[in-house]
């Protein structure tokens, strides 16, 4: 397994060249910056890692491959990438065209494409989206969406943000299993249709999200399942712990329209702008409904955080100021303001300091033996994004 570097002064000047040279298991580190019309098709099992910030891949014209900026069909992880401007001659261009394999997206941003991400039918495939944002995708025809994935085994979305789709849906999934958790799905002032569309049914867990239907939405239903038929088996359809906000004044508004054969389990959700008769249409069982009297304020911040996490030594506190050996080597660092930082040595958690309003944090462990210590610091933001850094504290040989 090798690491290939892309960027100014690096061995590869384009992402496409590095992908062509990569082998299965390799990592491609791409320096933060703008890469224009850097199209590539990836069928290998590799990781693409943005380094030093976001890697912005911009398309400025019709994409020659007729599909997408990236076409993926391997077991691929993409971290810290931004995709925008995707257009093709048939009007269905995407930031990424998913064509099979296992694709994981972390801390990435898809905006102003004809489709944010578009995927076909690959029943053994898996797509995972963490701490990512899809915004302003769609060409206004109602057939292009922020996210549209075909028949795959699993679509999993966590701590992500979907908003302002143009005419199309915020999320459209024909996956056999769709899981959407801890995320924000907002129409805002846009013209999106459904917030979540599961047209062929399938098992679904929609939990702990904030979902807002905007006043300009062109469809009064917020979550819908099975309206195009029960092509996918549906044995579990759970909508739990969400806050669902309706800003569209329409007697036809519904939080959930269930056209599958399963009973929608609607539990412990909070609703604003809907009456009790507008919670669900179709087979459903409701418990714990709460109706809010004032509209919650929407959090419109990015879900991804690229704030660098640093870790370093505090002044040595050992018995001898010169031997650099200490039983309790204190560490300090900077990171995301207000984020919790987990300090570990190996698999043992030593403590969990919290960064202050400036992002500074410090920690002094106790009970460690003298000698070398390797600490790992991992920060977790309120949106779930993480960053990791390592400090090696080694003893210095003191000659008599």
Helices and strands as residue ranges (DSSP letters): E 3-6, H 15-21, E 27-36, E 40-42, E 47-58, E 68-72, E 76-79, E 81-84, E 94-98, E 102-106, E 109-111, E 115-119, E 122-130, E 133-135, E 147-149, E 152-158, E 161-163, E 171-173, E 177-181, E 184-186, E 196-198, E 203-207, E 210-213, E 221-225, E 237-240, E 243-246, E 254-258, E 264-267, E 270-272, G 276-278, E 280-281, E 284-287, E 290-291, E 312-313, E 331-334, E 340-345, E 348-351, E 360-363, E 373-380, E 386-393
